[in-house]
């Protein structure tokens, strides 16, 4: 049963010293430190930290935002830790999933994350519906104009290969295959 610390700073000119000192004072050893954005979970020391955690271990951070800037990523991370039998403590927010109050706070964060996801989903649907009502076609623009599509069909009917047509029109053979199918 280990107390593992994790510290993160976003830029090279920031120093993790205050976080590391707080984690040491809380008894964390080892302590993993990243100099990376919280917008990505693909941080080398974070991945090493996760790999070293097992059932009965506790992950300690100085502040909860050191794990992630996204509430959804944070909740997913804490859920993953919980399923692996790893407890979580945040020193600044006094969250401790080893206690009933800490688990309740964590569950509330999960409810808010789900609420945030549903709001995003609703706004996306509404935005797409409004765009369709204005005549906009969602998605990226077609690779070929209607004129180029007609030319591709004519070339294909004349027996030219997909690759040759693609080179002439400046697109992939797969695109030509879709257009001429």
Backbone as CSV, one residue per row, in Angstrom:
resi,resn,N_x,N_y,N_z,CA_x,CA_y,CA_z,C_x,C_y,C_z
1,UNK,0.854,-1.181,0.000,0.000,0.000,0.000,0.895,1.238,0.000
2,UNK,0.967,1.892,-1.157,1.846,3.056,-1.256,1.046,4.342,-1.396
3,UNK,1.668,5.437,-1.008,1.123,6.776,-1.222,1.939,7.373,-2.358
4,UNK,1.344,7.441,-3.528,2.041,7.915,-4.720,1.595,9.330,-5.032
5,UNK,2.556,10.219,-5.250,2.243,11.607,-5.561,2.370,11.900,-7.041
6,UNK,1.568,12.858,-7.503,1.670,13.312,-8.888,1.587,14.830,-8.905
7,UNK,2.553,15.461,-9.585,2.589,16.921,-9.722,2.698,17.252,-11.203
8,UNK,2.083,18.375,-11.594,2.155,18.791,-12.992,2.182,20.307,-13.072
9,UNK,3.050,20.819,-13.932,3.039,22.238,-14.285,2.868,22.311,-15.795
10,UNK,2.255,23.406,-16.268,1.899,23.499,-17.685,3.025,23.986,-18.577
11,UNK,3.884,24.847,-18.062,4.923,25.423,-18.916,6.301,25.204,-18.309
12,UNK,7.307,25.323,-19.160,8.687,25.082,-18.725,9.164,26.109,-17.707
13,UNK,8.582,27.324,-17.723,9.043,28.347,-16.777,8.372,28.226,-15.410
14,UNK,7.409,27.307,-15.272,6.803,27.067,-13.963,7.601,25.988,-13.239
15,UNK,7.529,26.004,-11.928,8.245,25.000,-11.142,7.253,24.204,-10.290
16,UNK,7.444,22.894,-10.215,6.549,22.056,-9.417,6.968,21.955,-7.954
17,UNK,7.958,22.740,-7.531,8.535,22.589,-6.190,7.499,22.664,-5.077
18,UNK,6.580,23.628,-5.137,5.581,23.766,-4.072,4.686,22.531,-4.012
19,UNK,4.300,22.013,-5.181,3.472,20.802,-5.211,4.236,19.612,-4.633
20,UNK,5.487,19.468,-5.061,6.305,18.341,-4.595,6.504,18.419,-3.083
21,UNK,6.752,19.625,-2.551,6.917,19.790,-1.100,5.647,19.383,-0.358
22,UNK,4.486,19.809,-0.870,3.212,19.457,-0.226,2.985,17.949,-0.273
23,UNK,3.322,17.333,-1.391,3.147,15.886,-1.525,4.090,15.131,-0.589
24,UNK,5.330,15.598,-0.471,6.279,14.958,0.453,5.776,15.062,1.889
25,UNK,5.259,16.260,2.248,4.738,16.468,3.607,3.572,15.532,3.901
26,UNK,2.813,15.174,2.849,1.677,14.261,3.026,2.121,12.805,3.045
27,UNK,3.414,12.562,2.828,3.940,11.198,2.893,4.039,10.492,1.555
28,UNK,3.895,11.224,0.455,3.946,10.598,-0.866,5.364,10.178,-1.231
29,UNK,5.488,8.952,-1.706,6.745,8.435,-2.218,6.421,7.162,-2.987
30,UNK,6.632,7.130,-4.263,7.325,8.068,-5.127,6.440,9.248,-5.542
31,UNK,7.074,10.247,-6.173,6.363,11.403,-6.715,6.742,11.532,-8.188
32,UNK,5.736,11.538,-9.037,5.929,11.694,-10.479,5.617,13.140,-10.850
33,UNK,6.424,13.725,-11.747,6.257,15.134,-12.123,6.283,15.293,-13.635
34,UNK,5.280,15.988,-14.173,5.218,16.287,-15.605,5.284,17.785,-15.837
35,UNK,5.910,18.174,-16.933,5.888,19.555,-17.440,5.086,19.480,-18.733
36,UNK,3.750,19.508,-18.621,2.893,19.325,-19.792,1.519,19.912,-19.529
37,UNK,0.782,20.130,-20.598,-0.568,20.676,-20.505,-1.514,19.669,-19.858
38,UNK,-2.479,20.188,-19.120,-3.510,19.337,-18.539,-4.582,18.981,-19.543
39,UNK,-4.470,19.511,-20.765,-5.453,19.232,-21.798,-5.304,17.852,-22.406
40,UNK,-4.179,17.204,-22.153,-3.968,15.858,-22.676,-3.659,14.904,-21.530
41,UNK,-4.136,13.692,-21.647,-3.842,12.687,-20.629,-2.599,11.875,-21.020
42,UNK,-2.063,12.106,-22.214,-0.886,11.377,-22.693,0.388,12.079,-22.236
43,UNK,0.594,12.069,-20.924,1.796,12.680,-20.344,2.687,11.543,-19.830
44,UNK,3.995,11.584,-20.134,4.871,10.450,-19.812,4.880,10.063,-18.332
45,UNK,5.078,11.039,-17.445,5.149,10.703,-16.021,3.777,10.298,-15.475
46,UNK,2.708,10.854,-16.029,1.356,10.457,-15.615,1.129,8.990,-15.975
47,UNK,1.547,8.602,-17.182,1.388,7.207,-17.599,2.227,6.282,-16.714
48,UNK,3.435,6.712,-16.362,4.289,5.916,-15.465,3.652,5.810,-14.087
49,UNK,3.072,6.903,-13.617,2.394,6.924,-12.318,1.250,5.915,-12.312
50,UNK,0.407,5.970,-13.348,-0.719,5.035,-13.439,-0.244,3.590,-13.453
51,UNK,0.825,3.336,-14.204,1.344,1.970,-14.312,1.819,1.438,-12.965
52,UNK,2.280,2.328,-12.093,2.795,1.902,-10.793,1.746,1.755,-9.709
53,UNK,0.504,2.151,-9.999,-0.556,2.087,-8.984,-1.288,0.752,-9.033
54,UNK,-1.561,0.215,-7.851,-2.290,-1.043,-7.768,-3.312,-1.006,-6.650
55,UNK,-4.049,-2.099,-6.466,-5.070,-2.154,-5.415,-4.483,-1.814,-4.049
56,UNK,-5.184,-0.952,-3.315,-4.752,-0.548,-1.984,-3.864,0.681,-1.970
57,UNK,-3.345,1.087,-3.136,-2.508,2.284,-3.212,-3.379,3.534,-3.182
58,UNK,-2.760,4.670,-2.872,-3.451,5.960,-2.872,-2.665,6.934,-3.730
59,UNK,-3.365,7.599,-4.648,-2.772,8.652,-5.460,-3.067,9.979,-4.785
60,UNK,-2.019,10.792,-4.592,-2.176,12.099,-3.944,-1.734,13.185,-4.920
61,UNK,-2.552,14.242,-5.026,-2.178,15.428,-5.805,-2.315,16.650,-4.909
62,UNK,-1.549,17.688,-5.213,-1.637,18.918,-4.422,-2.965,19.628,-4.687
63,UNK,-3.370,19.661,-5.970,-4.654,20.257,-6.360,-5.277,19.361,-7.420
64,UNK,-6.571,19.265,-7.406,-7.265,18.348,-8.312,-7.065,18.721,-9.774
65,UNK,-6.863,20.012,-10.069,-6.685,20.421,-11.465,-5.338,19.980,-12.032
66,UNK,-4.478,19.392,-11.192,-3.201,18.875,-11.686,-3.405,17.602,-12.491
67,UNK,-4.528,16.909,-12.281,-4.806,15.703,-13.059,-5.303,16.052,-14.451
68,UNK,-6.261,16.993,-14.535,-6.856,17.328,-15.822,-7.586,18.650,-15.731
69,UNK,-7.675,19.349,-16.874,-8.473,20.573,-16.913,-9.923,20.253,-17.238
70,UNK,-10.188,19.084,-17.780,-11.531,18.689,-18.185,-12.198,17.886,-17.075
71,UNK,-13.396,18.292,-16.703,-14.139,17.570,-15.670,-14.436,16.150,-16.125
72,UNK,-14.769,15.989,-17.402,-15.069,14.655,-17.919,-13.839,13.748,-17.818
73,UNK,-12.649,14.256,-18.199,-11.418,13.457,-18.082,-11.108,13.142,-16.626
74,UNK,-11.340,14.115,-15.757,-11.078,13.919,-14.334,-11.950,12.799,-13.774
75,UNK,-13.240,12.856,-14.073,-14.159,11.832,-13.566,-13.802,10.465,-14.142
76,UNK,-13.461,10.412,-15.433,-13.066,9.142,-16.044,-11.811,8.590,-15.372
77,UNK,-10.855,9.466,-15.076,-9.616,9.044,-14.416,-9.905,8.498,-13.025
78,UNK,-10.707,9.231,-12.264,-11.020,8.782,-10.907,-11.827,7.489,-10.930
79,UNK,-12.688,7.330,-11.931,-13.451,6.092,-12.072,-12.508,4.923,-12.363
80,UNK,-11.545,5.150,-13.252,-10.558,4.115,-13.574,-9.756,3.734,-12.335
81,UNK,-9.323,4.742,-11.582,-8.580,4.460,-10.347,-9.427,3.635,-9.387
82,UNK,-10.684,4.034,-9.217,-11.578,3.319,-8.308,-11.769,1.867,-8.711
83,UNK,-11.944,1.618,-10.011,-12.122,0.245,-10.491,-10.867,-0.595,-10.270
84,UNK,-9.701,0.070,-10.229,-8.445,-0.645,-9.985,-8.142,-0.782,-8.496
85,UNK,-9.041,-0.272,-7.646,-8.834,-0.368,-6.203,-7.881,0.673,-5.660
86,UNK,-7.675,1.762,-6.415,-6.765,2.834,-6.006,-7.582,3.976,-5.406
87,UNK,-7.178,4.438,-4.218,-7.842,5.571,-3.569,-7.255,6.872,-4.103
88,UNK,-7.939,7.997,-3.831,-7.498,9.288,-4.344,-7.602,10.338,-3.256
89,UNK,-6.574,11.198,-3.188,-6.597,12.339,-2.269,-6.127,13.586,-2.992
90,UNK,-6.840,14.692,-2.783,-6.407,15.999,-3.269,-6.228,16.875,-2.044
91,UNK,-5.016,17.371,-1.844,-4.702,18.108,-0.621,-5.448,19.437,-0.533
92,UNK,-5.456,20.238,-1.597,-6.069,21.572,-1.543,-7.580,21.495,-1.344
93,UNK,-8.230,20.590,-2.069,-9.697,20.486,-1.985,-10.160,19.569,-0.858
94,UNK,-9.220,18.921,-0.203,-9.504,17.995,0.891,-10.471,16.891,0.466
95,UNK,-10.238,16.373,-0.737,-11.004,15.220,-1.214,-10.204,13.980,-0.864
96,UNK,-10.862,13.021,-0.274,-10.203,11.790,0.138,-11.203,10.653,-0.040
97,UNK,-11.022,9.842,-1.092,-12.003,8.787,-1.365,-11.903,7.621,-0.386
98,UNK,-10.974,7.707,0.565,-10.942,6.671,1.596,-12.001,6.939,2.656
99,UNK,-12.608,8.147,2.633,-13.652,8.485,3.610,-15.013,8.563,2.917
100,UNK,-16.112,8.334,3.654,-17.447,8.439,3.062,-17.722,9.825,2.475
101,UNK,-17.290,10.887,3.153,-17.520,12.246,2.646,-16.762,12.467,1.339
102,UNK,-15.556,11.960,1.253,-14.765,12.097,0.029,-15.387,11.351,-1.130
103,UNK,-15.906,10.143,-0.858,-16.580,9.386,-1.911,-17.835,10.114,-2.373
104,UNK,-18.579,10.722,-1.431,-19.793,11.468,-1.795,-19.449,12.654,-2.686
105,UNK,-18.384,13.367,-2.349,-17.952,14.505,-3.160,-17.571,14.046,-4.564
106,UNK,-16.892,12.921,-4.633,-16.514,12.373,-5.925,-17.750,12.011,-6.746
107,UNK,-18.734,11.381,-6.115,-19.967,11.012,-6.823,-20.684,12.253,-7.342
108,UNK,-20.680,13.335,-6.566,-21.306,14.579,-7.023,-20.572,15.116,-8.247
109,UNK,-19.269,15.028,-8.260,-18.493,15.478,-9.421,-18.878,14.662,-10.650
110,UNK,-19.117,13.375,-10.462,-19.550,12.516,-11.562,-20.897,12.928,-12.119
111,UNK,-21.813,13.306,-11.234,-23.135,13.770,-11.669,-22.991,15.041,-12.498
112,UNK,-22.156,15.966,-12.046,-21.962,17.211,-12.791,-21.287,16.954,-14.138
113,UNK,-20.376,16.003,-14.196,-19.719,15.683,-15.462,-20.729,15.115,-16.454
114,UNK,-21.604,14.251,-15.978,-22.646,13.695,-16.849,-23.580,14.798,-17.327
115,UNK,-23.925,15.722,-16.445,-24.766,16.865,-16.808,-24.076,17.699,-17.889
116,UNK,-22.768,17.944,-17.717,-22.000,18.711,-18.700,-22.011,18.010,-20.057
117,UNK,-21.833,16.685,-20.070,-21.850,15.933,-21.329,-23.210,16.025,-22.006
118,UNK,-24.294,15.949,-21.224,-25.625,16.021,-21.837,-25.896,17.417,-22.391
119,UNK,-25.414,18.466,-21.716,-25.581,19.825,-22.245,-24.830,19.989,-23.563
120,UNK,-23.624,19.476,-23.627,-22.836,19.561,-24.859,-23.543,18.809,-25.983
121,UNK,-24.049,17.622,-25.676,-24.763,16.817,-26.669,-25.985,17.573,-27.192
122,UNK,-26.766,18.189,-26.266,-27.958,18.948,-26.663,-27.590,20.154,-27.515
123,UNK,-26.560,20.892,-27.106,-26.149,22.070,-27.886,-25.669,21.670,-29.275
124,UNK,-24.982,20.549,-29.373,-24.509,20.076,-30.671,-25.686,19.738,-31.573
125,UNK,-26.668,19.004,-31.033,-27.863,18.665,-31.814,-28.598,19.912,-32.280
126,UNK,-28.772,20.876,-31.367,-29.468,22.117,-31.716,-28.709,22.886,-32.790
127,UNK,-27.400,22.946,-32.671,-26.585,23.653,-33.657,-26.667,23.011,-35.032
128,UNK,-26.638,21.675,-35.078,-26.749,20.975,-36.359,-28.121,21.194,-36.984
129,UNK,-29.177,21.150,-36.158,-30.535,21.378,-36.671,-30.669,22.790,-37.228
130,UNK,-30.122,23.776,-36.534,-30.184,25.162,-37.008,-29.406,25.315,-38.312
131,UNK,-28.261,24.664,-38.418,-27.463,24.741,-39.645,-28.212,24.105,-40.812
132,UNK,-28.856,22.958,-40.565,-29.633,22.306,-41.626,-30.791,23.191,-42.066
133,UNK,-31.444,23.860,-41.097,-32.565,24.746,-41.418,-32.108,25.909,-42.299
134,UNK,-30.862,26.334,-42.145,-30.316,27.418,-42.977,-29.803,26.892,-44.315
135,UNK,-29.896,25.582,-44.510,-29.448,24.998,-45.771,-28.006,24.534,-45.765
136,UNK,-27.346,24.639,-44.639,-25.950,24.206,-44.556,-25.883,22.686,-44.511
137,UNK,-24.836,22.151,-45.076,-24.622,20.714,-45.058,-23.512,20.435,-44.053
138,UNK,-23.811,19.706,-42.957,-22.766,19.454,-41.962,-21.665,18.554,-42.524
139,UNK,-20.524,18.643,-41.919,-19.389,17.835,-42.348,-18.446,18.638,-43.219
140,UNK,-17.403,17.978,-43.644,-16.435,18.702,-44.458,-16.929,18.786,-45.900
141,UNK,-16.425,19.749,-46.651,-16.891,19.921,-48.029,-16.471,18.739,-48.903
142,UNK,-17.229,18.486,-49.974,-16.870,17.382,-50.869,-15.481,17.605,-51.477
143,UNK,-14.780,16.511,-51.738,-13.433,16.595,-52.305,-13.474,17.084,-53.753
144,UNK,-14.566,16.801,-54.430,-14.690,17.184,-55.837,-15.945,18.017,-56.052
145,UNK,-15.848,18.983,-56.950,-17.018,19.790,-57.313,-17.949,18.923,-58.157
146,UNK,-19.207,19.328,-58.321,-20.114,18.553,-59.182,-19.554,18.382,-60.607
147,UNK,-18.875,19.414,-61.120,-18.285,19.319,-62.460,-17.179,18.265,-62.494
148,UNK,-16.336,18.254,-61.457,-15.260,17.263,-61.388,-15.835,15.857,-61.244
149,UNK,-16.919,15.718,-60.484,-17.557,14.411,-60.335,-18.070,13.911,-61.685
150,UNK,-18.688,14.809,-62.454,-19.189,14.431,-63.783,-18.027,14.026,-64.692
151,UNK,-16.925,14.778,-64.620,-15.745,14.450,-65.433,-15.187,13.086,-65.034
152,UNK,-15.162,12.801,-63.737,-14.664,11.509,-63.255,-15.526,10.376,-63.799
153,UNK,-16.836,10.558,-63.802,-17.737,9.523,-64.328,-17.488,9.291,-65.824
154,UNK,-17.288,10.387,-66.567,-17.031,10.264,-68.006,-15.713,9.532,-68.261
155,UNK,-14.666,9.892,-67.508,-13.360,9.243,-67.685,-13.443,7.761,-67.340
156,UNK,-14.193,7.440,-66.302,-14.330,6.043,-65.881,-15.091,5.257,-66.937
157,UNK,-16.153,5.884,-67.488,-16.930,5.233,-68.545,-16.064,5.008,-69.789
158,UNK,-15.078,5.882,-69.988,-14.165,5.749,-71.131,-13.078,4.703,-70.870
159,UNK,-13.074,4.118,-69.660,-12.152,3.032,-69.363,-10.892,3.413,-68.615
160,UNK,-10.783,4.650,-68.163,-9.581,5.042,-67.423,-9.600,4.422,-66.022
161,UNK,-8.411,4.167,-65.480,-8.307,3.567,-64.143,-8.615,4.602,-63.060
162,UNK,-8.979,4.094,-61.880,-9.261,4.986,-60.746,-8.046,5.845,-60.420
163,UNK,-6.856,5.235,-60.431,-5.626,5.961,-60.108,-5.332,7.071,-61.100
164,UNK,-5.533,6.786,-62.391,-5.270,7.798,-63.419,-6.228,8.975,-63.268
165,UNK,-7.492,8.676,-63.015,-8.490,9.743,-62.829,-8.141,10.560,-61.588
166,UNK,-7.742,9.876,-60.520,-7.396,10.556,-59.266,-6.221,11.507,-59.475
167,UNK,-5.218,11.084,-60.243,-4.061,11.955,-60.504,-4.477,13.200,-61.278
168,UNK,-5.351,13.030,-62.254,-5.807,14.165,-63.066,-6.587,15.160,-62.207
169,UNK,-7.450,14.636,-61.320,-8.330,15.507,-60.528,-7.733,15.907,-59.180
170,UNK,-6.583,15.343,-58.827,-5.910,15.741,-57.586,-6.596,15.254,-56.324
171,UNK,-7.051,14.019,-56.344,-7.684,13.441,-55.148,-7.263,11.980,-55.051
172,UNK,-7.849,11.248,-54.126,-7.477,9.845,-53.950,-8.305,8.943,-54.869
173,UNK,-7.751,7.771,-55.156,-8.468,6.791,-55.966,-9.738,6.342,-55.247
174,UNK,-9.691,6.304,-53.947,-10.868,5.913,-53.160,-12.019,6.902,-53.386
175,UNK,-11.682,8.206,-53.441,-12.703,9.225,-53.705,-13.326,8.986,-55.077
176,UNK,-12.491,8.701,-56.070,-12.998,8.439,-57.419,-13.895,7.203,-57.401
177,UNK,-13.494,6.184,-56.662,-14.309,4.976,-56.550,-15.688,5.268,-55.981
178,UNK,-15.739,6.129,-54.974,-17.039,6.491,-54.377,-17.899,7.272,-55.368
179,UNK,-17.275,8.212,-56.072,-18.010,9.081,-56.997,-18.545,8.295,-58.191
180,UNK,-17.765,7.326,-58.651,-18.152,6.611,-59.873,-18.911,5.322,-59.599
181,UNK,-19.130,4.986,-58.372,-19.817,3.728,-58.035,-21.277,3.761,-58.433
